[in-house]
């Protein structure tokens, strides 16, 4: 059985030592949002900036 592949954000930033798991989750979500819309400006990628937790 193959494991579920990690998202880009989880692969690249999931092991970040930021001192708080919530910060890591935000970073992973931000990485995924950036990859999902590479041609958009950062504010356009984050439809709900407060929702990345």
Number of C-alpha atoms within 10 A of each C-alpha: 3 4 5 6 8 10 15 17 20 18 12 14 18 17 11 15 10 10 8 9 14 12 15 20 18 18 21 24 22 20 18 17 19 19 14 12 13 10 10 11 10 13 9 13 18 17 11 9 12 8 9 16 14
